[in-house]
Amino acid sequence: MRLRARSLSLRLFAQLSVLLALAGLSMVVLTVAVIQKQVEAVADRDLAVAAKTLVVLMHEEIDSQAHRRRAAALLSREDVAAFKTASDWREFAILRNGTVAFKSARPIADSALAQSSGFHDFRVDGARWRSFTRAAPEHGLSIVVAEPMSVRTVVIRRILSRLALPMIGLLIGAWICLWLALKHGLRDLSLLSSVVSRRSAQDLEPLAPTPWAHELHGLIAALNRLFERVKAAFEHEQMFTAMAAHQLRTPLATLRVQAQLLGKAAPDALGGECDDLLHSIDRASSSVNQMLRLSRLQATSLSYGRVDLRDLIGRAVGDHALTAAQGGIDIALDVGPHARWLVTDGEVLHLALSNLIENAIRHAASGGELRIATRTVGRRLAIDVLDRGPGIPIAQRVRALEPYQTLGSQTGRSGLGLAIVTRAVAILGGTVTLDARTDGPGLAVTLILSTATREAPSV
């Protein structure tokens, strides 16, 4: 089962968002409950005030004993109109000695009207109502004021609808603040990742724990232990390679001398065999030298500086000028002034170019031409080395850059030439590409360096 990599910040944001959503939902439920309770309390108070208002309107009639003749005399039409204007959704009734003597227009069953003081709930045609009864036992009267509960529901919905937009905005703002807080909180982790990624393969020094957050000390300690193990493994590998190469040099040199003496002692009988033996010894010596170069390259500490590319390429060509002349190979240079100066490690780049030129001369056709040119690719520098050799098939080009890979006619070679070039250029932050020449047979090897070029200094 393949596990997909997930962002730590997104995972934390998702988890905290769930908690935030639950908190928001709890806040909504609590807000609804509080609003409902407050609306109920205010509505109940208004019901009691409405009943008291009716008592005030009937005060003079009650004192004049007019209600003993007929209940309708307690309220005039103007009093009823004033009451309905203030709260047209409410209904009222006047009970005399437990019997309904007068009530407003909307029909409410007499049995639903309670004469005991206080609040009461009842239903009218399936709808919930709530009433308040104000008793006046000294006059034998009870004033009942009632209203449908749907009115209160409408008020609650209006309040919630007005609060919905601010609450949604508050939730969105909280999410944005949460995301920004997470990014800020994980800034040290991103910075640590950037510091580690900028390190070269040779920089295995431990990280100092002081500038980092306390929570990262465990991770830094684990990284430092990993650096120590990798450094120890590198040193062991380099020591083994260096010792093996050193131990092989002396026997190979002795064997070469013995082969030369044997060839001189019996030139007619063993001359051809001795020449083959000498070639084999030379290839073995070359392999040992390349192993040493690769081993030393692994331990190289970069030292950047301004490098004259024309001079550096000239020195690399000079290393193999005699070999090229013996093979009848002409070397042409095309170093443009716009790409002459650059900032890099000159020794590492010289090693890469020297090995690349040596490899090109070895595989170039006799009497052919080896061309070295520079060009700029955006802010990068490209160095092209083109030969007239047999080239490398497309399917084998990636493998040709790996160590100890020999292709076809290269049997007997160490397979380290292009591997050393690739490793050296990688240390400089660049890449190596292989392609076929566009102007005929041959191989085109391009070194692309990530170091920005600079103009030549003014004289």
N, C-alpha and C positions, 0 to 999 in steps of 0.2 A: 504494500500500500504506500503510495507516494504522498508525503506530507507537504502541504503548501506552506511556504514561509509567510508569516504574518508580521505586520508592523506592531511593535510593542506599544507605541503611542496609540494606534488605532484600537488595539485590544483593550488597553486601559480606558480609552475614551468610551468604548462600547460598554464596558462593565460599569463605569461611573455614570454613563448615560442611563443605564437601566435603573441604577439607584436614584438618579435624579428624576427619572420618570415616575418611579414609585413614590418618591417624596412629593413630586408635583401632584400625583393622583391623591395622595393622602391630604395634601393641602386643599385640593378641590373639594374632597369629601367633607373635610372639616369646615371649609368656608361655607358650603351649602348648608351644613348642619347649623352653623352659627347664624347665617342669614335667615334660615327657616325659623330658628328659635326667636330671633329678634323681631321678625315680621309677626309671628304669632303673638309675642308679648305686646307689640305696638297695636296690633289689630284688637286684641282683647281689651287693652286700655281704652281704645277708641269706642268699642262697644259699650263699656261702662260709662264713658263720657256721654255717648249718645243717649243712654237711658237716663242719665242725670239731666241732660238737656230737656228731655220730655217732661221730667218732673218739674223743672223750672218753668216750662211753658204752661204746665197745668196748675201752677202754684195758686194763682188767684182763684181758679175754679174750684180747687180742692178746699180752700179756705171758706169759699162762699157756699159750700155744700151743694153745688149745682150737680155734682156727679150722682147724688142720690136720686135725682129725678131721672137722668139718662146719661150714660157714659159718653155719648157723642158730644155732650155739652162741655166736656173737659178740654177738648181741642177744637179750635176753630179751623176753618179751611186754610186760613193764612198760616196757622201753626203747622199744619200738615205739609203745606207747600214748602215752608221754610225748611222743615226737616228733610223732605225728599230732595230739595235742592242741594243741601249739604252732603247727603249720602243717599243717592237714588238706588243704590244696590241693596240697601238695608230695608228690612220690614219690621214692623212693630205691632204689638198687641197690648190691650189693657184688660186685665182679668179682675173681676170683682167677685171676691169670695170663691175663687177657683173656677169661675165661669167666664168665658171670653165675652166681654161686653163690647169691645171695639177692636178692630184690627185693620191694617192697611190693605191695599187692593189685592196683593198677591196671595193666592190661597195657600194657607198653611194649616194642616190638620190641627184641630184644637188639642188633640191628644199629644201632639209634639211640643206644646208650649208648657214649660215647667213653671210653677208658681213659687217654688222655693228659690231663695236668693243664690246668686252665683252663676257660673258658666255651665252650659249644658250642650251636648252634641246630639243631633238627630238627623234623620234623612227625610228628604222630600223628593219623591219620584226617583229614588236611587241616588240622588246627589246629597253630599254631606253638607250639613249646616251647623252653625254654632251660634248659640244665643247667650244673652246675659239677662238675668231677671233681677230687677230692683223692687223689693217688697216694701209696701207701706201698710203694715198691719193695723196701724191706728185708724186708717181710713178704709181698710178692707180691700185694698188695691194691690196689684202686682203689674209692673211695667216690664214687658219683654221686648228686647231688641235683638234681631237675628240677621245673619248674613250668610251667603253661601261660601263654603271653603274654597271654591274655585277662584274667588276674588283674590284670596291670599296667594294661591298658586300663580296667578298672573303677575302679581307684584314680585314674587320671588324670581320668576323667569325674567322679568324686565331687569331686575338688579343683576342677575347672573349674565344676561346678554351684554350689559354695560361693562361688566368685569372681565368678560371672555377675552377681548382683544388685548387689554393690558396684561392679563395673565399669560396669554400666548407669547406676547412680546417679552415678558419677563423670563419665560422658559427658554425662548430662543437666545436671549441675551445670556442666560446662565450657561447654555450649551457653548456659546462662543467663548465666554470667559473660561469655561472648563477646558476647552481645546487649547486656548492660548496659555493657560496655566500649565497644562501638560507639556506643551512644547517648551515652555520656559523651564519647567522642572527637569525635563530630559535633555536640556541643552548641554550639560556636562557629559552626558553619555555620547551625544553626537560629537562633541569636541574631542572626547577620548578616541572615538572611532576615526575621526579625521587625523589626529596625531599619529595613531598607529598605522593608518593607511599611507601616510606620507613617508613613513620610514622605508629605507632601502632594505634589501634582503640581508645586507651585512650589518645593519644597525640592530644589534640584539642587546643593547644596554638596558638595564631595568628602568622602569618608569618610577619617577618620584611620586609618592602619595600625597605630598603637601598641597598642591594646587587643586586637588579634586575633592568632591563632596565625600563625606564620611561613608555614605552608602556604597560608593564605588571602590572603597579600599580593598574589599574582598576580591572584586574582579581584577583590580590592578595587581594584587598579590598573585592571583592565578596566572595572569599574563606574564608576570616576571618569572614565575616558575617555568612556564612554557618557554620563555626566551632562554632561560638557563639550559633547559634540556635540548633545545634546538642548537644552541651555541656549542654545547658539548658534542652533539652528534656531528655538526659541521667540523669541529676541530678533530674529532676522531677520524672522520672520512679524509680530511686533508692530510692528517698525519700518516694514515695508512697509504694514501696515494703517493705522497712525497717519499715515504720510506721505500715503497715498492719500486718507484721509478729510480730512486737513487741506487738501490741494490741491483737493479738491472743494468744500469749504465756501465759499471765496471766490467761485468762479464761480457756485455756486448762489445765493448771496446777491445777487450782481450780477444774475443772471437774474431773480430774484424782483422786484427793484426795477424792472427794465426791463418786466416783465410788468404790474406795477401801474401804471407810467406809461403803458404802451400802453392799458390798460383805461380809464384816466382820459381819455386823448386821444380815444378813439373808443368811448365806452361803448355806443352803440347798435349799431354794426357789429361790434365785437369783444368785447363784454362777456362773452358766454357762453364764447367760446373762451379768453379771458384767465383766467376763473375755473377752467376745466379745467386750464389751464397752471399756475396757482398751486397747485392741488391736487396736480398731478404733482410740482412742485418741492418742496412740503411733504413728500410721501412720500419723495422722494429725500433730502431733508435728514434726515428721521427715520431712514432707512436708514443714512446716514452716521453719525449719532449712535449708533445701535445698534452699528454696526461698531466705533466707538471704545470703547463700553462693553465689548463682548466682548473686544477687544484688551487693554484695561486689566485686565479680569477675569482673563485668562490669567496676568498678571504680578503678581497681588495676593498679598501676604504676609499671612497671617492674623494677627490680633491679638485674642485672646480676652479677654473680660471679661463682667461681669454686665450683662445687658441687660433693661430694662423692656419686655416685649413689647407691652404696651398702648400705651406711648408710641411705640414703633417702628412699630407698625401705624398709629397715628394720623398719624405723619409721612408714611408712605407713601400713606395715603389723601389727606392734604392736598396732596400733589404733584399729584393729579389731581381734586381736588374741583370745580374750575371746569369742567373738561371733562365731568365726570359731571352737574353741574347743567345745563349747556347741552344735554345729551342727555336730560334728564328722568329720570336714573337715580338712585334712592335707594340709599345705601350703609348697610348695617346691620352693626354690630360686636357680636360675642359672645365676649369674652375672659374666660374664667373665672379666678378668683383662684388656683386650684390650678396654673394653667399660665402665670402672669404673668411670673415671673422665670426666666431661663435663662442659661447660660454659652455664649457663641458670639461670632462676629465680627459686631458690629452693622452695620457698613457693608455687608458682603457680603449679609447677610440683608435689609437695607433695599433694596439694589439688586434682589434677587430679588422681593421683595414689590411694589416700585414697578413693575417691568416686568410682573408678573403682573396687577396691578390695571389698569394701562394696557391690557393685552391684553384683559382681561375687559370693560372699558368700551367698547372699540372694537367688540367683537362682541356685546355685550348688546343686547337689543331695546330700542328707544326707550320710555321710560316704565316700564321694568322695574326690578327690584331686584337689587343686588349685595350678597351676604352674605359676611361674613368671620368665621369662627369658629375657636376653638382647642379642642383636646382632647388628652388624654394617651393614648398607646398603649403600655402597659407603662411602660418607662423612657424612651420617646421622646415627642416632641412633634409633634402633627399640626396643621397650619394649613390650613383648608379655605377656598377662594375659589369661590363658586358664583354663576353668572350665569344670565340667561334668554335666552341666545343660541341659535343653531341647534344647538349641540353639535358633536361630532366623531364620525363613525362609528367603530365598534370597530376595523375593519380599518386605519384611518388614524391611530390614536392614537399608536402607537410612532413613526411617521414624523413626526408633528406636533411631536415634541420635538427633532427633528434640525435643524441650521442650514439656512437657505435653503429650507425646505419650506413651500409655500403650498398651501392646500386649497380647491378649488372657488371659492367667492365671494371668496376672499382674493386674487385676482389683482391684481397691482400692489403687494402688500406685500412686505417684505424677507424674511419668514419667520424673523426672528431673535428675536422676542419670547419665545416659550417656550424657545427654545434658550438664551438668556441666563439665564432662570430655572433651567433644568435644570443649566447649568454652575455657577451660583452655589451652588445647593443641593448639588451633588456636591462642590464644594470644601469645604463644611461637613460632609461625610460623610453627607449625607442623600439622599433620592430624591424623585422627582416622579411622581405617578400621575394619570391622567385617567380620568374615569368620567362617566356620565350622572347627572343629578339624579334622586332618587327621588320628589320631590314635584312633578314636572312637567317641562316642557322646560328645557333648559339644560345647561351643562357644569359639572362639579365637579372642580376641580384641587386636589390635596392635596400639601402639602409635609410630608414626614416627616423630622424632624431627629434625628440620632443623639445629640446632646448632651443629657445628663440635665437635667431641669428642677429648679429649686430653689424653696423657699418664699420668700415675700417677707420681707425683713429686718424685724426687730422695730423699732418706732419708740420 
